[in-house]
């Protein structure tokens, strides 16, 4: 297996359970001799230099490039396991495009300030004598001012290694647990072990509480922010949804290639389109329909009713007006919008 997977850029890690291999002097007993010899034949470097279970190095990190792995360290135990958790840095060039897009942080917005600002606007005086286009521009300028003054902006969150439920308190507690474990491994003192066990229980309690609080929060806000709820649920799925492989009805072959699958799907969707008869169209009715609407009046109450049905977690349209603002301040904004619609 090592001969098959070892290549130009290979890192292999896991519990190999060869306690009789001495990675310091390059010797091995009968149990691990075959594994040790193959690892040497594949020119693999072993980076763990401290015991990972009692006095033995059982958990290994092997790499084809000796400079590919840096700073291997023990960060504690996982649950009831008696093996150390290994953390190490991989030296490689990875291009991660960090988002530079700014998005509003409505959770930190000054909602009272926005409400007070909108209440002080005399919409009748502001929109008097303006047509629909100019009135809308004036309305949008007010909303833009609200977004600039009362709503902080942040960079769009990119995926990181921390769970979405992890708070700063939990993060610091986990970090301290790793520190206490390394302290015990170096000293072997029973007092250090007791401190580690106490910190481990604290971490378990904090993690459980943080998960529960986070799940309660996203469940209670599912109507206002369903995206966060379903994103968390999808992250818990063991089997990820994917497209393919597909069966090509023409050739009968199974297709895994993305480009070929897109061709097969496009061909299928095109085949179910309605084929219109371009030579036979219905006669076009010219003139005003007999039951046309001559006048329509939009009241502020009607506009408010529609605003309150908006999904505040959605992105803005081409006008840049966020549904969160329209829904949260429907009482103040329904009146100017009714004027514009009328």
N, C-alpha and C positions, 0 to 999 in steps of 0.2 A: 504494500500500500504506500509506504514512504517513497519507493522508487517511482510510483505513478504520479504522485501529487507534487513531488519536489521539483521546482522549476526555477525560472529566473527570479520571480518575485513571489515567494511562498513563505507564509507564516503558519505554523501548526501549533496548536495549544490544546491542553487537556490533561486529564488524570491518566497517566500511562502506567502507574503502579509497578515501577521497577526500583525497589529500594536497594538492590545490590549494585546499582550503577553509581560509580563515583565520578561525577562530572568535573571534579577538581584535578584529579590526576590521570583521568582517561582510562579507567579500569572498570571491569564489570565481572560479576559472578555469572554462574551458568544460566540463571533465570533471565537476565536482561542482556546477555551477550549478543544474541542475534539482532535485537533492536539497536543496541549501541553500535554494532559494526555497520549496519545498514545506514544509520544516521551519519556515520563518518564517511561512508562511501558516497553519500549524497551531498557531502560537504555542508551539512546543516550545523548551525551554531546554536548551542543551548544557553539561554540567558538567565535562568533562575539560579541564584547562587546562595539560597538560604532554605532551610527546611520548611516544607509546606504541610507536613503532618508529623507531629512529634519531632523526631530527629532525622527524618528522611525527606529527600526531595522527590516527591511523587508527581507533582503537577509541573509540567514543563511548558516552555515557550521556545519553539524551534524556528529558525529562519534560514533561508538560503543565503541571505545577505547579512553578514555579521554586524553591519551598521544600521540595519533596518529597525531594530528594537532598542529603545532607551529606557532607563530608569524603571526597571521592574521592582515593584514593591508589594508588600502584603498590606491589605486594608481591612483585615478582620475575618470573621467567619460568617457563613450564610446559614442562618437558622441553627439547627442542631448538628450540622456537619462539623467534623473535626479537621477539615481541610481549610487552609487559608484561601481567601479570595485574592487573586493576583490582579494587579493593575499595572499596565505598562503603556508606554508611548510608542507609536509607530512613526518612523520617519519616512514620509512620502510626500510627494507634491500632489495636492488635491486642490482643484479649483472649485471653491464653493461660492457661487454668486450671491452675495448678501444683498437683500432687497434694500433699495434706497427710496422706495415709495413711502410717503408719509400718509398715515391714516388717522382719523380723529379718535381720541380716547374719551368716549362719552361717559365712561364710568368715573372719570375725574373731572368732568365738566362742571362749571358753576351754574347749576340749573336755576338757583334763586336769582342770580344775576341776569340770566337770560330772560326769565319771566318778568323781572322788574324793567328791563330794557324794552321789551316788547309792549308792556302796558303803557309806557310813556309815549309811544308813537301815535300821532294823530293820522290815522290812515285816510280818513276822508280828505283832509287838507293835502296830504302827500300825493294822493292819486287823483285829485280833482283836475278835470280837463285833459287827462292823459288817455290815449287809446289803449287797447289791450296789450300791444307789444311793449309800449313804454311803461305801462303799469307793471307788467311782469318783470321788466328789467329793474324797476325800482324795488319791487318785492325781493328779487334775488339779491340785489345789493345789500338789503337789510340782513338777509340770511347769511350772506358772505361775511358781513361785519360781525354777526353773532359767532360764526365759526372761528374767526380770527382772534376775537377778544376773549371769549368765554370758554372755548373748547381747546384743551391742549392737544398737540399732535405728537405722534410717535411713529417710529419705523415699523413697517409691517413685520410681524413676528415670523421668524424663520425657524425651521425645525431644529431643535437641539436635543441633547441627550437626557435632559431632565424630564421626569414624568410631569404631566400637566397639573397633578394634584400636589406636587412638592412645594412646600412653603420654605421660607428662609430658615425658620426654626427647625424644621425637619432636616434640611440640608446641613446646618451646622451641627446638629446632633449626630448625624451619620458620619460626618467628618471627624468628630471627637471620638466616636466609637472606633474608627480605624486607627486613630492616634493611640488610644489606650491599648488596642490589641498589639500594635507594634512595640509599645512600651513593655508589655508583658512578655512578648517573644524574646526581647533582648535581655530582660532581667530574670524571668522565670519566677518572680516573687508572687506568692499567693495573694498578697494585698493588691497588686496590680491586676491580677485575675479577677478578684472580687469587684474591683472598680469597673473592669470591662463588662462583667456580667450585669452589673447594675445599669450601665449605660446601654447595653444591648436591650434590656427590658424597657428602658425609657424610649429607645428608638422604635421598638415594636408598637408601643402604645401611641407614640406620636404619628407614626405612619398610618396606623389604623384610623386614628381620629382625623387625620388630614384627608385620607381617601373618603371617609364617610361624609365629612363636611363638603368636600368638593362635589361628590355625587348628589348630595342633597341640593346644593346650589344650582347645578346645571339642570336637575330635574324640576326644581321650582320655577326656573326661567325658561322652560322648554318652549312655551308659547312665544316669548319675546326673542329668544335666541336658540332656535332649534339646531342651528349649525353646530354650536358647541356640543350639544348633547349627542348628536349622531356622529360627530367626529370622534368623541370619546368612546362610543359604542363600537364603531368600526375598528378602533385601535385595540379593542379587546377580542376581536374575532381571531380565531385560530386559522381559519381558512379565508384567504383574501379572494375577493371577486376579481375575475379576469375574463378577457375575451379569448376564446380559442382553447384548444385547436379546433379548426373548422374542417368540414368535409366538402370538398369541391364536387358539386353534383355533375359537372361535365366530365371530369376525369376519374372521379371516385377516390382520389387521393386525399390523405389527411394533410392539412396545411398548418404550419406553425410560424412561418415567416410573417412579420407584421405587415409588410407591403403587400404580400399576396393575400393575406386575410382581408385587408382593406379593399382589394380588388374584388374579392368574392362577395363581400358585404355590399359594395356599391352595385355590383351586377344584380344581386338579389333585389335590392331596394328599387332599382330602375325597372325591374321586371314586373313589379306590382303597381307601378304608376298607371293612372287612368289615361288611356289613349283617346285624346279628344279628336273628334271629326272636325277638322279645320275648314271643311267645305260647306258645313251646314251649321250656321249660327242662328240663335233666336233673334228676332227683330228687336232693335234697340228702341226703348220707349223714350221719346223726346218730349220735354215739357215738364211741368210741375206735377208731381203725383197728387191725386185728389185728396189724400189724407195727410198732407205735409204739415209739419209743425211750424206755425207762424211765429210763435213767441215762447220763450222758455226762461223761467226765473229760478236762479239758484239762491237759496236762502243760506245764511250762515249755519243754521242747524243742520241742513242737509250736507253741507261741506264738512262740518265737524264729524258727522256720522261716518262719512267716507274716510276721513283722516284717521279716525280711531281704529279702523279696520286694516290699516297699513301694517306691514311686517317691518318692525323697526330694525331688524338685524340685516335687512337687505342693503345692497350697495345703492348709491344714488344713480339717477338716470343721466342723460347727456347734459341736463341743466345743472348738475352738481349739487342739487338740494337733497340732503339726506332724509330718508323716511323717519329716522329717529327724531329729528327736529320737528317735522310736520306732525307726528303723532303725539309727542310729548307736550307740545304747545298748541294743540288743536284749538283750545279756547281762544287764544290770542290771534292765531293765523287764519282761522276759518272766515273771519269778517273780511280781511283784505282779499282773500282768494275768491270769496263770493262776489266782491266788486269786480274783480278781473274777469271772472267767468261771465258775469252779466254784461 
